[in-house]
Amino acid sequence: MDLTAFKAYDIRGRVPDQLNEDVVERIGRAYVEVTGAKKLVVGYDIRLSSPALAAALIKGVTAAGCDVFDIGLSGTEQIYFSTFFYEMDGGIAVTASHNPKDYNGMKMVGKGSRPISSDNGLLDIKDRVSGDFEDAAQAGTVHQLNVMDDYINHLLGYVDVPNLKPYHVVVNAGNGGAGMIVDVLESRLPFKYTKLLNEPDGHFPNGVPNPLLKENRDATRAAILEQKADFGVAWDGDFDRCFLFDETGRFIEGYYIVGLLAEQFLLKEKGARIIHDPRLTWNTVEVVEQAGGVAVESKTGHAFIKARMREEDAVYGGEMSAHHYFREFAYCDSGMIPWLLVAALMSRSGKTLSQLIDERIARFPASGEINRTIDDAKSVIAKVEAAYTESAKEISRVDGLSMDFGEWRFNLRMSNTEPLVRLNVESRGDQALMEAKTDELLTLMAE
């Protein structure tokens, strides 16, 4: 049995050769045996293969004696919400996020929406999948669960709705699942919307929704300029990440949004802890410390961030990849909460998004994440380290290789999910230095 779909954080593979109904049914059985769950939330994304795989998953889960609460078509964060809000034993989202359309997968959580990954149960499930199974003495039952009202009310609890200004917002769901949430929020918020690719469509007629790809940003940018909108938001397929554009159509790197949101939580809770990843750090650390908080660095990846947030009881955590985590959301990531918080900040401050961001970008210009496919990644990272060790003031290996030279720094790491090396460079107020060092590193990596 091909089990290569099991990854470090979740399950993702091509349908049907790596992931099919038989394998998924077995995964459902194995999940129940390994976790002992009695009540499980199941939902699925807009991919064409998702309903059938979700049905197979439910078949396996109930055969193992566990009750299923089926929330149907949904975003990953609605699985997180349902699991903690209704006090379930766990939840499984059938989704492959922004992978190609012939892929699918699963994201799993346990009680309290704690992630199930390779270091806390996912490998046990993998080891169990290929064994023999017997049906439970009493099969589980299936219940349809409509979570939308409770979920929407929870989202709106993060902002003071009466004080929101009537902004014109361009929203781009990329034919993923975010559009159905925007449609429900529309009557509860004072905003005017220009909706792009709002209808869920698993054929992905406009490409897989992934706003990290520069070519996927053009439509949002053009609509903001044409409509003279106040800001724009775009999501990936399962909308656990959101990406922001200012009123000029400029794409805002997730790094700067982390600082923006951290500051808002620290206004309410002085001394709180904020979790951030090691790729780009200076802006976040300065903002957090100036606002009276404590910045805590964590290894990149949702399982690591969530675990560290629980350890520190952090109020908020953010990654530059546009994953934002909230203590009141069971330390999980949401793609809907961040843009609502940004709209609330704009409303309170009276500033445009560009005014809120420009100073931070100028103070700490960054390259954004640059990906390179490299055959022998370890040797390339070792070569870079050797070339810069003598001049480095500080070297860290929290995640990959981070080197600090006082006026500039970089992080170079291997991807956890793809055969890529990822580079991030930032400087202290010197755009030209950042660009020169980025070119220097890329040249060295290519030699």
N, C-alpha and C positions, 0 to 999 in steps of 0.2 A: 504493500500500500504506500502510495506517494504521500509523504507527510511534510514535503518541503514548504507547504503553505504556512507552517508554524514559524513565526518570526520572534524577535526579541520581546515585542510589546503586544503583539496580536497575531491574528491569522489572516494571511492574504495570499491569494494564488489565482492562477488562470482557471476559468470554468470552461469545460468540465474536467480537464486532465489533472489539475492539481486540487480542485475543489468541486465536489459534486454532491448530489443529494444523499448518496450512501455514506460518504465520508462525514457530511454535516450531521446526519442522524446519529452516527457513532460519536461525534464530538458532543452532541447533546446528552447522550447517555453517560459519556465519560465525565462531563462537567458535573452532573448530579452525583455520580459516585465519588468523585474527588472532593467536592465541596460539601456534600450532604444537604444541598439546598432543598427546601420544601416549597418555596414560592419564588418564581423566577419571572422577571419582565423580559419580553422579547419584542423587538421591533426591527424594521428593515428600511434601507434607503431606496432611492428611486431607480436603481439598476434593474435591468430587465430580468436578470436571474434571481433577484432578491426575494420575491414572493415565494417561489418554489423552494429556495434554500431555507427560508424561514419556516415554511411548512414542514420540511424535513427535520429541521432543528426541533420544532415543537413536538413532532412525532417521537423523536428520541428522548427528549426531556420527560414527556408524559409517560412513555414506556418505562422509564426508570423510576416512576412514582412521584414526580414533582409536578405541582400545579403551575400552569403558565398563565401569565397575565399579558395578553397580546395587545400592544398599543398600535400595531399596524405600521403604516408608512410614517416615518419619523426621522429626526436627526439624532445623532449619537448622544448629544447632550440631553435629549428627552429620555433616553434610557438611564443616564446618570440621575436625572431629576426623579424619575419614577422610582428608582431603586431606593434612594434615600428618603424621599417624601412619603412614600407609602410603606416604608420599613420592610422591604422585600429582602430575601436572602441573596439576591444577585440579579444581574441583568446582562443580556447579550444583544448587541446591535449587529445585525447582518449588514455589513458595509465594507467597501474598499476605498472609502474616502476619495482621494484624487488620483488613484491608480487608473490605468487604461480601462476602457469599457468592457473588455472581455475578462476582467478580474472581478473577484469578490472576496469577502473575508468576514471576520468577526472581531469585535472588540468586546472584551468580557470584564465584568466587575463582580465583586462579592458584596457582602453586607456593607452598608454605609457607602456604597459606590467605590470601594477600594479596588484599584486596578488589579487584575489578574494577569501577570506577565511571567517571563521566563524564570524569575527568581522567587516566585511565590505561587506556583500551582499550574502555570501553563505547560511546563514540561511534564508534569505528572499527568495532565490531561492527554498530552501527546503520546506518552508511553502507554496509556490505557486504551487509546482509540483502536489499535489493531488487535486487541484481545477479543475474547468471546463475551457476550452479554446475555443475561437472562432478564426477562421482564419482571418488574416488581409485582408483588402479590396484589397490589391495588394500583391501577394506573392513575396518573395525575389527571386533573381536569383542566379545561381551557376556558378562560374568562376573557371577554373583550373589555379593555380598559381605556376609557377616553380621558386622557391626561391634559388636554389642551387648556381648559379653563384654569386649572391649578398651576400649570406651567407658566401661562401668560401672566397670571397674577403675581407669581414669584418674580418673573423678570421685571415687572413694573415696580416691584418693591425696592429696586436699587436706585430709582430716580424719583424726584419730586415732580410728578406729571403736570400739576397745575402751573408750575413755573418754567416749563419748557417753552421755548420760543417756536413759532411756526416756521421752522426751517423747510427749505426745499431740498430734498434728499434724493440723489440718484442711487438706486439699489439694483445690484446685479447678482442674481442668484445663479447665473451660469447654467440654467436648466437643472440645477440641483434641488435640494429640499428646502432651502431657505425661503423661497417664495411663499410657501404655504404659511409660514410664521409671519412674514411681513404682511400678508393679507389679513391675518387675524389682528395683528397689532394696529393696523391702519385706523380702525375705528376708535382705538383707545388713546391715540397720540395726535398732537396738533399738526403733524408734518404734512407737507405736500410731497407726493412721491412721483418720480419718474422711474418706472419699472422696466428693467432690461432682462430678457431671458428668464422671466419670472415663473413660467410654467415648468413643473418637473417633467423631464423627458429623458428616460434611460437610454435613448439612442444617442444622446449627446450630439445633437446636430451641429452645435457650435464648438465642439471639442470638449474634452473633460474639464469640468470647472476647477481650475487651479490658478488663482490670481497671482501666485508667485512667478508664473511664466509671463514675461514682459508682453508677449503678443496677446495675452488675454486681458490686458489692461486698457487697450486702446478704446474699446467701445464705452467703457465707463468714463474715461477721460473726455472723450468727444461729447458725451451727453451732458457732462457737468458744464463744459464750456458753452455748448449750444443752448442749454436751458438756464444758464447763469445760476446754477444750483449752489447751495451753501456748502455742501460736502457730498462725498459719495462713499458707498460701502459695497464691497464684493465678498462673496463667500466661496469656500470650497464645497464639494458635493454634499457632505454630511454636516455642513455648517458648524463644525467645532472650531473653526478659525474664521476670523473676519479681517478684512483688509480695508484700510481707510485712504481716501483721497481728499485733498483740500479743495478749496473753492477755485483754485487755478487748474485743477485737474491733475495736480502732482500726486503721485503715489507716495504714501508715507511709510517709510521702513518701520516694521514692527518694533524695532529697538526703541524708537522714540516714543511710541505709544506706551511702552512699559513704564517709562518714567512719568508720563502724563497721568496714567491711572494710579501708579504708586502714590504720587503726591496727593491725589484725591482721598485715598483711604487714610493717609497719614493726617490729613486735616481733621478727620473724625476720631482717629485713634493714635494719639501721640505715642511714640516709642514702639509701635508695632513692627513686626518683622516682615520683610519683603524678600521673596525668593526670586533669583534671576539666574540665567544660564551664563556660561563663561565666554561665549563667543564675542560679544560686545558688552562692555561692562561700565566704562567710565561715566557715561551720562547717568545711568541708573544709580550707581553708587553715590554720585554727587547729589542728585535730586533727593534721594532717600535720606542721606545724612543731613542735608540742609533742612529737610522737613521734620527732623527729629526722629527718624526711624532707624532700623538696623537692616542693612543689606546683607543677605546671606546667599552665597554662591552655591549652586547645585549642578551636578552633571546634567547635560541636556537630555531631554526625553520625558514624556508625560509621566511614566512610572516613577522616575527618579524625583521629578519636581513634586509630584503629589505626596510621595513618601516624606520628602524633606519638609513640605508644608505642614504635614501632620506632626512631625517631630518638633518643629519650631512653633506650632500653632500660628503660622503666618496668616495674615489677613488677606494677602494677595500674592500671586506669583505670575511672572511673565517671561515668555521666551520671545526672542526676536523673530521666530518663525510664525508669529501671530497666534500662538496658543496663550490664552489668559486664564488664570486659575483663581478661584474665589472661595474663601473659607465658608461663606454662607451657602455655597453651591457644593457642599461636601468636598471642598478642596479640588473640585473638578474643573475642567476647561469648558468654556462657553463661547460661542461665536456671536451670541445675541447681546449679552450683557455689556461687552466693551463699547460698542457703538452707541448704546443708550447712555452710558456714562460720559462718553465724549460729548454727546449732544447736551447733556446736563451741564457739563463744565463750560461749554460755549455759552449756554444760556445764562449761567451765573456770572461769568466773567465779562460777557459782552464782546469777547474777542472772536475773530475768525480762527479756523483751525490752523491756517498758515501762521497767524500771529502767535498762537500757542506753541508752535513747533519750531519756527525759524531760528529763534535764539539758541535752542538746544542743538540743532543741526550745525549751526555755525560754530558753536563751542566744541562740539565733538563730531566732526565730519567722519563718515564711515563709508566703507566700500560697498556695503551690502554683501550678502553671501554669494561667493563665486564658486561654482562647482566645476570640477575637472574629473573626467574618467581617466584613471591611472592604473596600470597593471599591477605594479608593485608599490602600493601606497605606503607601506611601512618603511621601505628604504628611502622613499622620497621625503617623508617626514623626518627621518633620521638625517638625511642630507641637509635639509633646511635647518634643523637644530644645530648641526655641526657648524654651519656657516655663520650662525648668529649668536652662538653661545658666548663668545668672548665679549661682545658688546651689550649683552642683555643685562638689565638690572634685576630682573626677576623672571623666574621660569616656573610655570605651574603645569601640572598634568591632571587637574581635576577632570578634564574632558579633552582628550587630544593633547596638543601642544600649545600652550599660551606663553608668549614672550613679550615682556614689557621693557621698553627702552627709554622710558621717561616722557618723551614727547610723542611717541607713537607705540602701538602694540599690535599684535596679531594673534589669532587663534587658527590653528590648522588641525583638522580632525577628519577621521574617516566616518562616513555615514553609517548609522546603525541599521539602515533599511535598504540602502542601494550601494552599488559598486562605485562610489564617488569619494573624492577628497573635497572637503569644504573649507574655504578660506574666508576669513573676515579680518579686515584691517581698520583701525581707527587712529585718529591723532588728536592732539589738543589744539584745536582751533586753526590747524594748518591744512587746508584742502590740498594744496600742491604737494606737501610732504606725504599725505595719505595716498594720493594717487601715484606718486613716484615709488613709494615703498610697495604698493600693490603690484605695479608693473615689475618691479625688481623680483618680488617673490614668485610671480607667475612665470617669469623668464627662468629662474632657477629651477622651479618645479618641472619645467618642460625640457630641461637639458638632459 
